[in-house]
Amino acid sequence: MHSVRVVVLEGPSATAVAAQAVLDAALKVNRCLWHITCGDADARARFDEVREAYLRCQGRFVESARTAMEAS
């Protein structure tokens, strides 16, 4: 079962760049999860790494969106 949430936002390009970074990082996390299910021995270590990167990207996006909302 797959689930996707799509949000359409209007705002400055910096926020759009941050949002795209979240999507790209999420893709990497999902790829690692797939490799874990396939039994890839190194996938768990990579998962931890890309998950941390995802969380950092998510934080940057939230801050960028918050700043854009406060400015409008």
Backbone as CSV, one residue per row, in Angstrom:
resi,resn,N_x,N_y,N_z,CA_x,CA_y,CA_z,C_x,C_y,C_z
1,MET,0.845,-1.167,0.000,0.000,0.000,0.000,0.895,1.236,0.000
2,HIS,0.571,2.176,-0.835,1.357,3.399,-0.947,0.495,4.591,-0.565
3,SER,1.127,5.568,0.024,0.434,6.789,0.391,1.310,7.971,0.023
4,VAL,0.694,8.964,-0.550,1.415,10.171,-0.935,0.586,11.361,-0.497
5,ARG,1.265,12.322,0.074,0.602,13.574,0.416,1.239,14.666,-0.417
6,VAL,0.407,15.412,-1.099,0.896,16.491,-1.946,0.316,17.792,-1.414
7,VAL,1.194,18.748,-1.231,0.786,20.064,-0.756,1.263,21.079,-1.778
8,VAL,0.401,21.968,-2.148,0.758,23.032,-3.074,0.875,24.319,-2.268
9,LEU,2.029,24.940,-2.359,2.295,26.170,-1.619,2.713,27.265,-2.580
10,GLU,2.400,28.466,-2.210,2.906,29.631,-2.932,3.857,30.347,-1.998
11,GLY,4.974,30.754,-2.528,5.921,31.458,-1.677,7.211,31.716,-2.411
12,PRO,8.199,32.166,-1.663,9.483,32.503,-2.275,10.221,31.264,-2.789
13,SER,11.119,31.504,-3.712,11.841,30.381,-4.326,12.691,29.624,-3.317
14,ALA,13.187,30.279,-2.284,13.992,29.585,-1.273,13.174,28.501,-0.577
15,THR,11.902,28.784,-0.360,11.027,27.790,0.265,10.765,26.636,-0.693
16,ALA,10.614,26.940,-1.964,10.421,25.879,-2.954,11.650,24.982,-3.046
17,VAL,12.820,25.579,-2.993,14.070,24.800,-3.017,14.147,23.894,-1.791
18,ALA,13.779,24.437,-0.630,13.795,23.648,0.604,12.778,22.509,0.530
19,ALA,11.614,22.775,-0.061,10.591,21.734,-0.211,11.084,20.626,-1.140
20,GLN,11.731,20.997,-2.232,12.269,19.998,-3.157,13.340,19.156,-2.478
21,ALA,14.141,19.772,-1.626,15.166,19.026,-0.894,14.540,17.984,0.017
22,VAL,13.397,18.315,0.618,12.685,17.339,1.451,12.223,16.158,0.594
23,LEU,11.658,16.449,-0.562,11.208,15.369,-1.454,12.369,14.486,-1.892
24,ASP,13.483,15.102,-2.257,14.654,14.334,-2.684,15.188,13.461,-1.553
25,ALA,15.230,14.025,-0.348,15.723,13.269,0.802,14.779,12.124,1.147
26,ALA,13.471,12.355,1.018,12.495,11.299,1.293,12.660,10.138,0.311
27,LEU,12.955,10.468,-0.928,13.195,9.430,-1.929,14.381,8.551,-1.531
28,LYS,15.447,9.173,-1.043,16.622,8.412,-0.607,16.287,7.515,0.581
29,VAL,15.497,8.026,1.517,15.086,7.218,2.672,14.279,6.014,2.200
30,ASN,13.344,6.249,1.293,12.513,5.149,0.791,13.341,4.110,0.035
31,ARG,14.328,4.560,-0.710,15.215,3.613,-1.397,15.953,2.732,-0.396
32,CYS,16.436,3.343,0.680,17.142,2.565,1.714,16.206,1.555,2.359
33,LEU,14.967,1.965,2.607,14.007,1.016,3.176,13.806,-0.174,2.248
34,TRP,13.742,0.102,0.954,13.598,-0.975,-0.021,14.798,-1.922,0.060
35,HIS,15.982,-1.361,0.134,17.190,-2.182,0.202,17.244,-2.991,1.502
36,ILE,16.719,-2.430,2.586,16.643,-3.192,3.835,15.748,-4.407,3.648
37,THR,14.601,-4.213,3.003,13.686,-5.343,2.791,14.282,-6.390,1.859
38,CYS,15.227,-5.963,1.014,15.893,-6.900,0.101,17.070,-7.618,0.751
39,GLY,17.369,-7.265,2.000,18.447,-7.937,2.709,19.826,-7.357,2.490
40,ASP,19.914,-6.163,1.952,21.206,-5.499,1.746,21.860,-5.255,3.107
41,ALA,23.037,-5.793,3.306,23.716,-5.741,4.604,24.072,-4.316,5.029
42,ASP,24.384,-3.446,4.099,24.791,-2.075,4.430,23.624,-1.091,4.464
43,ALA,22.455,-1.553,4.114,21.316,-0.642,3.973,20.921,0.008,5.292
44,ARG,21.008,-0.706,6.395,20.603,-0.130,7.680,21.484,1.063,8.049
45,ALA,22.781,0.942,7.851,23.685,2.057,8.147,23.390,3.242,7.229
46,ARG,23.152,2.970,5.966,22.813,4.047,5.026,21.471,4.683,5.400
47,PHE,20.528,3.863,5.850,19.227,4.378,6.242,19.370,5.406,7.362
48,ASP,20.139,5.066,8.371,20.328,5.999,9.484,20.909,7.323,8.995
49,GLU,21.842,7.244,8.070,22.483,8.441,7.517,21.500,9.295,6.719
50,VAL,20.760,8.673,5.813,19.836,9.440,4.968,18.620,9.920,5.755
51,ARG,18.245,9.193,6.789,17.139,9.637,7.645,17.521,10.932,8.363
52,GLU,18.740,10.999,8.858,19.212,12.221,9.510,19.236,13.387,8.523
53,ALA,19.680,13.120,7.301,19.691,14.166,6.270,18.264,14.620,5.958
54,TYR,17.334,13.674,5.898,15.926,14.002,5.664,15.396,14.924,6.765
55,LEU,15.686,14.586,8.005,15.201,15.385,9.122,15.790,16.799,9.097
56,ARG,17.054,16.909,8.700,17.661,18.242,8.567,16.974,19.044,7.464
57,CYS,16.716,18.402,6.334,16.026,19.079,5.227,14.621,19.509,5.654
58,GLN,13.966,18.651,6.366,12.614,18.960,6.838,12.646,20.177,7.770
59,GLY,13.617,20.218,8.658,13.756,21.359,9.555,14.014,22.651,8.807
60,ARG,14.888,22.595,7.792,15.167,23.794,6.994,13.912,24.257,6.253
61,PHE,13.135,23.301,5.734,11.902,23.663,5.043,10.917,24.340,6.000
62,VAL,10.742,23.770,7.169,9.800,24.344,8.136,10.219,25.766,8.504
63,GLU,11.495,25.967,8.734,11.977,27.314,9.062,11.764,28.284,7.903
64,SER,12.044,27.822,6.681,11.856,28.667,5.503,10.376,29.013,5.319
65,ALA,9.509,28.034,5.478,8.074,28.263,5.335,7.569,29.196,6.431
66,ARG,8.052,29.004,7.637,7.649,29.863,8.755,8.058,31.322,8.483
67,THR,9.278,31.487,8.026,9.758,32.841,7.720,8.917,33.477,6.629
68,ALA,8.578,32.705,5.601,7.766,33.223,4.509,6.364,33.591,4.999
69,MET,5.806,32.779,5.877,4.470,33.061,6.408,4.488,34.328,7.264
70,GLU,5.520,34.486,8.059,5.610,35.662,8.926,5.814,36.936,8.121
71,ALA,6.477,36.819,6.962,6.759,37.983,6.120,5.525,38.428,5.329
72,SER,4.555,37.536,5.175,3.390,37.900,4.349,2.266,38.499,5.140
